Amino acid sequence: MKSKLRFNYWLVVCVSILLFATCNFSVAQQDEFPEDTAKRLQEKYDAMTSLSFKFNQDTRGELTGRPRTGSGSATFLKSDETSRMRWDYTNPKKQIILNDGVHFYMYFEELQQMIISPAEALEKDLTYSFFAGKGRLESDCYIRPANPEFQTEKNLDLRVIKLVPIEPHSQVQDIHIWVSADSLIRRIHILDHFGTITVLNLSDIKPDVLRNDSQQATNSLFSFDPPEGTEIIEQ
């Protein structure tokens, strides 16, 4: 059970740096260097306040047994005070992963459990620090051209770049991201040190989706009361 929970935590904080880095440029230059792609992602990320999307997830590798799939939706909010996020896995099992700015929650409907830990513990994670607005792609990652097997894909509407953590990361070996011509991230490929690969395909991406929401609606979105009888585990 512990290994499963660590995987869920790592996946969320790792992908968060990319799912919030959605751009809105009208054309991706075909001769654009990887550093240029990363720069415009960073610039748009710095200007964006919220983001929502739907996702389909596939995980495979020797340590995972048979391939695992999942799907759901997620929403992120960044402000001067704090950053918040919520992942709702609806398939195959209901899970909610939420950071309200004070606590980090992981709810598992099948297990009738919710794990609570301080949100500040996430600040020490390389990838989450970028999501929280404190990290920088150009200083935290080596920005490289995509691996050859990804460069040969014949979709000219997508740019693919590779990110490698400068400081060794306990879970992440490298990340590839696919950026469309309208500068939306459509796919994320994460490789860990054990050969496990997680691929997320994104759709229905909406930048600044919470711009016109009331404070009450926003607070409600980033809160969750588990059903009666749920076991609460505080760490």
N, C-alpha and C positions, 0 to 999 in steps of 0.2 A: 504494500500500500504506500509506503513512504516514497518509493521510487516513482510511482505514478503521480503523486502529488508534486514532487520535485519537477517532473516533466511538465506538468500543467503550468507551474509557476514560471519556469524558464521560457516556455513557449510564449506566454503572454508578454513578459517584459522584453523579450527579444524582438518579437514582431512589432511591438508598439513603436519602436523607433522608425519603422517604415510605414506602418499604416497611417500614421499621422503626418507623414512627409509627402502629402499629395500636392502636385503642382497644377497650374492652370495656364500654362503657355499654350499657344495655339498650334505650334509646329515644333517638332523635335528635329534639330539639325542632323543630317545624316553623317556629317563629319565631326560631330561633337565628341570631344574626348571624355573619358569616364569622369575626370575631375570636374568638367563642366556640368555634367549631369548631376553629380553630387552637390555642386554649388547651388544650382537652381532649386534642387530639392530642399536644401537647407534654408534658402531664402524664403521659399514659400512656407516651409514649416514655421519659421520664425514669425511670419505674418498671420498664420491661421490660428483660430481660436477653438474650433471644434470640427469633428469629422464623424460620419457614420458610414457603414458599409455592410454588405452581406459577404459571407465567406464559405468556401468549401475547402476542407483540410484533408490531406492524405499523408500518412506517416508510415514509413517502411524501413526495415533494417533487421539485422540478425538478432538484436536484443529485443525487438518489439514483437517477435513471433509473426503471426500473420499480419498483413497490412491493416492499418486502422484508418477509418474515415470519420469525418465529423462535419457538421455544418451549423450555421447560426448567423448571428449578427453582432455587431459591436459598435460602441459609441465612445468617443474620447472628448475631453474638455480640458483646455489649458488656459490658465489665467495667471495674473501676477501673484496671486496668493498661493495657489496650489494647482495640481493637475489631478484629474479624475478620469477613470475609465471603467467601462462595463462590457464584459463579454457574456453573451447568452448562447450557450450550446444547446440546440434543440434536437440534434440527432447525433449519435444514436441514443444518448442518455442526456437528460436535462442537467446542465451544470451552469452555475453563475459564478463568474470571477469578477470581483468588483473592488475598486479602490475609491473611497469617498474623500480622500485627502487626509484622513486621520487613521483609518484602519484599512487593511487588505483582507478581503473575504474570499473564501473558496467554498461554494455550496455544492454538495453532491446529493441530488434527489434520491438516487438508488440506494445510497448508504445512509441516508437521513442524517447527514453530518454537515456541519459548517465549521471551517477552520478560520480563526481570526488572528492576525498578527499586526504589529504596528506598521503603518504605511511608510514611516521614515526608514525602515530597514531596507526598502527598495532603493533608496537613494544611493546605496553603495554599489548597486549593480550598474555596470558600464552602459548597457543598452537602455535601461530605464532612465538613467541620468539624461540621456539625449531626449527621450520622450518628455521628461519633465522640464525641458528647456535649459538644462545645465550642461549638456554634452554637445560636442561639435564633431561632425563626420570627419572633417579634414584633420582634426587632431586626435580623434579616438580610433580611427580606422585607416588602414592602407586601402586606397581606392584603386582598383585594378580593372583591366579588361576582363570580360567574361571568359570562363573556361572554353576551350575549343568546341566542346560538344554543344554548348549553348550558342556560340557564335554562328554555327551553321544553320540555325533555325531560319526558315525562309519567310519570316514575317517582318517586312521592312518598317512596319508601323511601330515596332517595339524596340526600345533600346535596352540592352542588358549590361549591368555593371556588377562587379564583385567587390564586396566589403570584407576585409579581414581585420579583426581587432588588433590594435597595436600592442596593448597589454594582453598577455594570454588570458583567455576567457575559459572558465571552468566547463562551459557547455558548448560554446559556439566555436567551430573551426572557421567557417566562412558563410557568407550570405550572398546570394544572387538576387537581384531585383529586375523586373521587367517593367519598363516605363513606356506608356503608349504615346502616340503622336500628339495627343492633347495633354500629355504630361500627367497622366494618372497611373499610379502603380497598379498593375493588373495581376502580377504573380510574384510570390516570394518563395525562394528555395533556400532552406537552411540545412547545413551539414554540421553534425556534431563530431566530437573526437572519437566516437565509437562507430562511425559510419551510418548512423541513423539519419535519414533524410525526411524533412517535413516540408511539404509544398502547400501553399495556400493560394487559391485563386479567388480574386476579389471581384465583386459586382455591385451595382447600385451604389456607387461611391458618391457621397454628398459632403463637400467641404462646407464649413461654417453652418452646419445644419441647426445648431442651437442658437443662432444669432438673435432670433426674435422670440425665444422662449422666455417665460417669466422665471424669476428666481425660484418660485415654488415648484414649477414644473421641472426645472433642472435638478433641484434637490431631491425631488421624488424619483427621478430617473436614476440617480446615483445613490440610492438607498435600497435596502432589501431586508424584509422581515421574514425569516424562515418559518415554515409551517410548525404548528405546535407539535412537540415531541421530537424535534430535531436536536441531536446531540451537538453541543457547542464545545469546541476545542480551542482554547486560547494558547498562543505560543509567545 
